[in-house]
């Protein structure tokens, strides 16, 4: 299975407590061996330089992909097209957002192995959530969880952590989709994995965790 890993970033990537989050994520992907080819899609010269220095393909974002309104689907579609040159075609695309600094050990290699076994179009890491949830609809609020309040009876909802690392069949990414028709979930334990550096509160927790020493939190 020939996989392409894409790390799309927009603007400068944060450095928190001496940790360059792009370099941190990129090294994790490269060291895992999960993908045969790794690319960084960025507009920031420093991010592109980091990609080249570590041996990944550096792809500059075109003007049409510089808006915050552009979804990750279009970014991945563009990166895949840029990497599929000549007769080279990839079976799947691994999406990783460097703004998620914490992942379980062996996460990317495990994701690849689970994807190969699952038969799903896409594999998404998730956290089980036992708290009540409602959805807003045109008809009003609709309960999104099982509706149970007794913990032993609650069937959890699954909170997808797409940016942590999602693997999809490349045929859907070529269509401008991130997720295929059939979805597999890989549950994780630990809310640390949901922390994202573009959230002010999360960033404070991330800084404290990194300052105390990453090994204590993995």
C-alpha positions in Angstrom: 0.0 0.0 0.0 1.6 3.2 -1.2 0.6 6.1 1.0 1.1 9.9 0.7 1.3 11.8 4.0 0.3 15.5 3.7 0.8 18.1 6.4 -1.1 21.3 5.3 -0.4 24.5 7.2 -1.4 28.1 6.7 0.8 30.9 8.0 3.6 30.4 10.5 3.4 27.3 12.6 3.7 27.9 16.4 6.8 27.2 18.4 5.7 26.4 21.9 8.1 25.9 24.8 10.9 25.4 22.3 9.0 22.9 20.2 8.5 23.7 16.5 5.1 22.0 16.0 5.6 21.4 12.3 9.0 19.8 12.8 7.6 17.7 15.7 4.7 16.4 13.6 6.9 15.9 10.5 9.5 13.9 12.3 6.8 11.7 13.8 5.4 10.9 10.4 8.8 10.4 8.8 10.1 8.2 11.6 7.0 6.1 11.6 7.6 4.9 8.0 3.8 4.9 7.6 4.0 6.8 4.3 6.4 6.3 1.4 6.2 10.0 0.5 5.6 12.9 2.8 4.7 16.5 1.7 4.1 19.8 3.5 1.7 22.2 1.9 2.5 25.7 3.2 2.7 29.4 2.3 5.2 30.3 5.0 8.9 30.2 3.8 10.1 28.9 7.2 7.6 26.0 7.0 8.7 25.2 3.4 12.3 25.3 4.5 11.6 22.9 7.4 10.0 20.5 5.0 13.1 20.5 2.7 15.5 20.3 5.6 13.9 17.1 6.9 13.5 15.5 3.5 9.8 16.1 2.8 8.4 17.5 -0.4 7.7 21.3 0.0 4.6 22.5 -1.9 3.8 26.2 -1.9 0.2 27.0 -1.5 -1.3 28.8 -4.5 -3.2 32.0 -4.0 -6.6 30.2 -4.2 -5.7 28.2 -1.2 -4.6 31.1 1.1 -8.1 31.9 2.4 -9.2 30.6 5.8 -12.5 29.7 4.1 -10.7 27.0 2.1 -11.3 23.6 3.6 -8.7 21.0 4.2 -10.3 18.9 1.5 -9.2 21.2 -1.3 -5.7 21.5 0.2 -5.3 17.7 0.3 -6.7 17.4 -3.3 -4.1 20.0 -4.5 -1.2 18.3 -2.7 -2.2 14.9 -4.0 -2.3 16.2 -7.6 1.1 17.9 -7.1 2.6 14.6 -5.9 1.1 12.3 -8.4 3.4 13.0 -11.3 4.1 10.8 -14.3 3.0 7.2 -13.5 3.1 7.6 -9.7 -0.3 7.1 -8.0 -1.0 6.7 -4.3 -3.4 4.2 -2.7 -4.2 6.4 0.3 -3.6 9.8 1.8 -2.6 10.4 5.4 -3.7 13.8 6.7 -1.9 15.2 9.8 -2.4 18.6 11.3 0.8 19.9 13.1 -1.4 22.0 15.4 -2.1 18.7 17.3 1.2 18.2 19.2 0.3 15.0 21.2 -0.2 11.6 19.7 0.2 8.1 21.2 3.5 6.4 20.6 3.4 4.5 17.3 0.3 6.3 16.2 0.9 6.7 12.5 2.2 3.2 12.0 -0.7 1.8 13.9 -3.1 3.9 11.9 -1.7 2.4 8.7 -2.0 -1.1 10.0 -5.6 -0.6 11.2 -6.6 1.0 7.9 -5.2 -2.0 5.9 -7.2 -4.4 8.1 -10.4 -2.4 8.3 -11.6 -2.4 4.7 -13.0 1.1 5.4 -12.7 4.0 3.0 -11.4 6.2 5.8 -10.0 5.7 9.3 -10.5 8.4 11.9 -9.1 8.5 15.5 -11.7 9.4 18.1 -12.4 9.9 21.8 -15.4 8.4 23.5 -17.7 11.0 25.0 -20.3 10.1 27.7 -21.7 13.6 28.2 -25.1 14.7 26.8 -25.1 16.4 23.4 -27.8 18.1 21.4 -27.9 19.2 17.7 -29.5 22.3 16.4 -32.0 21.6 13.6 -34.7 23.6 11.8 -37.2 21.9 14.0 -35.3 22.7 17.2 -32.9 20.8 19.4 -32.4 17.1 18.9 -30.6 14.8 21.3 -27.4 13.6 19.6 -26.3 11.0 22.2 -28.2 7.9 23.4 -30.3 9.9 25.8 -29.4 7.8 28.9 -28.3 9.5 32.1 -27.2 6.4 34.0 -23.5 6.0 33.3 -23.6 2.2 33.1 -26.3 2.4 30.3 -24.8 5.2 28.2 -23.6 4.3 24.8 -20.9 6.9 24.1 -20.8 9.3 21.1 -17.5 9.3 19.3 -15.7 12.6 18.9 -13.6 12.5 15.7 -10.1 13.9 15.9 -9.6 14.3 12.2 -6.6 16.5 12.3 -4.7 14.2 14.6 -4.3 11.8 11.7 -6.9 10.6 9.3 -6.2 8.0 6.5 -8.4 7.9 3.5 -8.4 6.1 0.1 -6.9 8.5 -2.4 -9.9 8.1 -4.8 -12.0 10.3 -2.5 -9.2 12.8 -2.0 -9.0 13.2 -5.7 -12.7 14.1 -5.7 -12.1 16.8 -3.2 -13.3 14.8 -0.2 -11.5 14.0 3.0 -13.7 11.1 4.1 -15.1 8.2 2.0 -18.4 6.5 2.2 -17.5 3.9 4.9 -15.8 5.2 8.0 -13.8 3.3 10.5 -13.0 4.6 14.0 -10.0 4.0 16.1 -10.7 4.9 19.8 -8.0 6.6 21.9 -7.7 7.1 25.6 -6.7 10.5 26.9 -8.0 14.0 26.3 -4.5 15.2 25.8 -4.7 14.1 22.1 -7.6 16.5 21.5 -5.5 19.6 22.4 -5.0 22.0 19.4 -2.6 24.9 19.4 -5.0 27.4 17.7 -7.2 27.3 20.8 -6.1 29.8 23.5 -6.9 27.5 26.4 -5.5 24.4 24.8 -2.3 26.3 23.9 -1.8 27.1 27.6 -2.2 23.4 28.5 0.1 22.4 25.7 2.8 24.8 26.9 2.6 23.5 30.5 2.7 19.9 29.2 5.8 20.5 27.0 7.5 22.5 29.8 7.1 19.7 32.2 8.5 17.1 29.8 6.6 15.4 27.0 7.4 11.8 28.3 5.3 12.5 31.4 2.2 13.1 29.3 2.5 10.4 26.6 
